[in-house]
C-alpha cells in the first residue's frame, strides 16, 4: 500500500512539472477590483509563471492574461480550456490560443508583476487582480 502512495505522489509531481505552464490552479485569496470597486463572484486561477485566468461565475465569462518572456500578451478568451469546477483548469498548450476580448485596435494595456495584474477589459473598464 505504501508503494502505491509513493508511486501516485511521484506521478502527481511529474504531471505538475510537465504541465506547469498549462495548469491553472485556483487562488482563493486573490482579490479583483473593477474600476476601483471590489468584485465578488470572480475566481482567479494562476499557473507557475503567474499568468492568470479570470472567471466571472455570474456571466460565465473567462479570459486569460499570459506573458511571453516577461512581456504580457493581449488578454483574450481561451479557445480550448478544460476545468474542474472551482479547482483547476488546463489549457491545450503552453501559450493558449485566445480570441481578443474586443474588436480591432484593442491592446488591453496590461501590466503584470508577481503581486498584481492590471488590464483594461473589452468594455474599457480597469481591472486589477491582487495575487497576494
BELWO-V352174 format. One record per backbone hydrogen bond with DSSP energy under -0.5 kcal/mol. CO is the residue of the C=O (numbers start at 1). NH is the residue of the N-H. E is the energy in kcal/mol with one decimal. If there is no record, write none. Layout:
CO,NH,E  CO,NH,E
This chain:
1,5,-1.8  2,6,-2.3  3,7,-2.6  4,8,-2.5  5,9,-2.3  6,10,-2.3  7,11,-2.2  8,12,-2.3  9,13,-2.3  10,14,-2.2  11,15,-2.3  12,16,-2.3  13,17,-2.1  14,18,-2.7  15,19,-2.6  17,20,-0.9  19,23,-2.6  20,48,-1.8  22,24,-0.5  22,91,-1.8  23,25,-0.5  24,89,-2.6  25,46,-2.5  26,28,-0.7  27,30,-1.0  31,130,-2.6  32,39,-3.1  33,35,-0.5  33,128,-2.5  34,37,-1.8  37,34,-2.8  41,57,-2.1  41,58,-0.7  43,55,-2.9  44,27,-3.2  45,53,-2.7  46,25,-2.7  47,50,-1.9  51,47,-1.6  52,65,-2.9  53,45,-2.4  54,56,-0.5  54,63,-2.2  55,43,-3.2  55,57,-0.8  56,60,-1.0  56,61,-1.6  61,56,-3.0  63,54,-3.0  64,66,-0.5  64,76,-2.0  65,52,-2.0  66,73,-3.4  67,69,-0.5  68,71,-2.0  70,72,-0.6  71,68,-2.6  75,101,-1.0  76,64,-3.6  76,78,-0.6  77,99,-2.2  80,92,-0.8  82,90,-3.0  83,85,-0.7  84,87,-2.9  84,88,-1.3  87,26,-2.3  88,84,-3.1  89,24,-3.3  90,82,-2.4  94,96,-0.8  97,79,-2.6  97,80,-0.5  99,77,-3.3  103,106,-1.4  108,120,-3.2  111,118,-2.6  115,131,-2.8  115,132,-0.8  116,113,-2.6  117,129,-3.1  118,111,-2.5  119,121,-0.5  119,127,-3.3  121,124,-1.8  125,121,-2.5  125,127,-0.5  126,35,-3.2  127,119,-2.4  128,33,-2.7  128,130,-0.6  129,117,-2.1  129,131,-0.6  130,31,-2.0
